[in-house]
Amino acid sequence: MHNSAALASTPLFHRNSSLLSRRDRVALSYDRAKAIGALHSLTADDILTVSPKYWEHLRDPIHVMDGAAATLLTIHLNLCIGTIAMFPEGKEDLLERLLAFELSGQYCLTEVGHGLDAYHLETTATLLPTGELEINTPNEAADKYMPPTTPAGLPGIAVVFARLLVDGQDRGIKPVLLVPLHNGHKMHPGITSKLLSPRGGSGPVDHALTYFRHVRVPGSSLLGSLEKGADLKGAFTHNIFRVVVGTLGMGIVALSGMRMASYIATKYSMRRIVVDSFTGKPKPIMAFSTQKIPVLTAISQTLVMDAFCTKLHHLGLTQEMQRKMERDAIAALYPKLESLLEKLAIADYVTAPIVSDEGWTSHIRELPAFHGDDAAVQSRL
Ligand SMILES: Cc1cc2nc3c(=O)[nH]c(=O)nc-3n(C[C@H](O)[C@H](O)[C@H](O)COP(=O)(O)OP(=O)(O)OC[C@H]3O[C@@H](n4cnc5c(N)ncnc54)[C@H](O)[C@@H]3O)c2cc1C
C-alpha cells in the first residue's frame, strides 16, 4: 500500500475533469501535481542522487490518475530542480521555493528544428559588457518546443539551454536560469509562449512554443562556468543527464498504468457474466481463454517488471556500466543483422518502397505529378 492512497480518495483526485474547460483542467492538474509533490516531500538531494525515496515516488500509482499532473511533476522535479541541483551554489533559496511549489519549474531544451540533435540547438546566451546574459531566439526553428510555459496561476521559471557566446566565441551549450518566465498571469517582457493544440488521447498540459527576444538575465543565472572546457560534447551530455533519469522514470510511471489496466480488466472480467452458448449456463467472461490469457499475462508482466524496477535501483549501475552493457549487446548482435532479418520471414510480403533503391525509384516514377502550368489539377485529384 502506498501512502498516497488517502490522497487518491480525496475530491481533488475524484473530480471528473472531462467536462471542464482546458484552462480549468490544466489548473486542476497543477493542483494535483502540487499535492503529490507535497506528499512525497523530496529534497534536492533525493532528486540529485536519484535516492530510493525518489525511485519510490516514481512507482506511486497516483501518477496514473492524472497523466498531465505526472508530466508537470516530472518536468518540475526531475528536469528543472534536478538540473539546478547539479549547480547548487547560490541557488539554495530558489531550490527551496521550487521544492515548496511556490514556483513552477520548466525545462527548455528541445527546439522545433532540434529534437534529438539538441546539441545543434540555436538559442543563444550572449555575455554582455554589463556582465548580464542576453537570451535570444534567432529564428523560428529555434523556438523551444513542448515545455508548458504559459501562465497557469503559479509563477514560472525555466532552465533554458542556450549556446553561450563570449566575445564572439562559441563556448558550447549551457543551462541558463530564466527567472521569471512569467508571474503566473503575465509573461515576462521579451518572452512569448504560444499554446500548442492539445495532444490527442491524453490529459491536456499547456504544452507550448516559447521564444525569447533579447531577454536579459543576471550573469549568475548561468548554471556552471563561463569557460569553454576541453570537451564540449561531453559537457553537454553531462548537463542534460536529467533527460536520462526522466526517460527511465517515465517507464516506471507507465508500469503503474499497466498495474491499473490489468486490475480493471481482471475485476471487470470477474464481474461480467454472460450465458455460455454451449452449456446454456451463466459464466464470468474470465473463464474464457480470450480473457484469462491476456489478463494473467498482463498481471505477470506487471509484477515481474515492478520487481525488476526495484532491483534495478539496488544494482547501483553507473552510466558507464550501462553504456558498456549496451555496447556489448549491440556489438554482439550487429554482425548478425542479415540473419536476424531473415528470421523475421517477412520480406516476401513487404511492399513498402523505402526498403530498396529500386523500390523507391519506381515508386517515385509512379507518383502523380502536378506542374505549375497544369490547368485542371482538381479533375486529376
Ligand atoms: C509529453 C512531452 C513533453 C515534453 N516536454 C519537454 C520539455 O519539458 N522540455 C523539452 O525540452 N522538451 C520536451 N519534449 C520534447 C521531447 O523531449 C522531444 O520530443 C525529444 O527530444 C525528441 O525530439 P523530436 O520529437 O524532435 O524527435 P526527432 O529528433 O525528430 O527524432 C525522431 C526519431 O528519429 C530517430 N532519431 C533522430 N535522431 C537520431 C539519432 N541521432 N540517432 C538515432 N536515432 C535518431 C529516433 O527514432 C527518434 O525517435 C517533450 C515531448 C513530449 C512528447
The ligand as an ORCA input file, in Angstrom:
! r2SCAN-3c Opt
* xyz 0 1
  C       4.845     14.917    -23.482
  C       6.120     15.573    -23.895
  C       6.707     16.503    -23.050
  C       7.889     17.117    -23.416
  N       8.423     18.025    -22.572
  C       9.565     18.632    -22.903
  C      10.165     19.571    -22.024
  O       9.646     19.832    -20.959
  N      11.302     20.180    -22.403
  C      11.908     19.897    -23.578
  O      12.962     20.486    -23.835
  N      11.381     19.016    -24.461
  C      10.224     18.378    -24.144
  N       9.668     17.480    -25.007
  C      10.287     17.276    -26.316
  C      10.990     15.938    -26.388
  O      11.996     15.857    -25.464
  C      11.418     15.709    -27.830
  O      10.247     15.245    -28.450
  C      12.547     14.728    -27.985
  O      13.762     15.347    -27.656
  C      12.628     14.163    -29.402
  O      12.701     15.190    -30.323
  P      11.784     15.160    -31.629
  O      10.385     14.857    -31.223
  O      12.046     16.409    -32.384
  O      12.294     13.882    -32.452
  P      13.397     13.805    -33.610
  O      14.639     14.466    -33.188
  O      12.758     14.268    -34.880
  O      13.610     12.229    -33.674
  C      12.544     11.358    -34.107
  C      13.098      9.933    -34.167
  O      14.171      9.871    -35.126
  C      15.197      8.981    -34.666
  N      16.465      9.733    -34.498
  C      16.618     11.059    -34.625
  N      17.918     11.416    -34.453
  C      18.585     10.279    -34.180
  C      19.946      9.984    -33.922
  N      20.903     10.909    -33.908
  N      20.272      8.742    -33.655
  C      19.344      7.791    -33.665
  N      18.033      7.983    -33.943
  C      17.661      9.215    -34.202
  C      14.680      8.376    -33.375
  O      13.992      7.204    -33.670
  C      13.712      9.418    -32.874
  O      12.746      8.885    -32.007
  C       8.506     16.815    -24.658
  C       7.918     15.869    -25.505
  C       6.738     15.253    -25.145
  C       6.130     14.235    -26.063
*
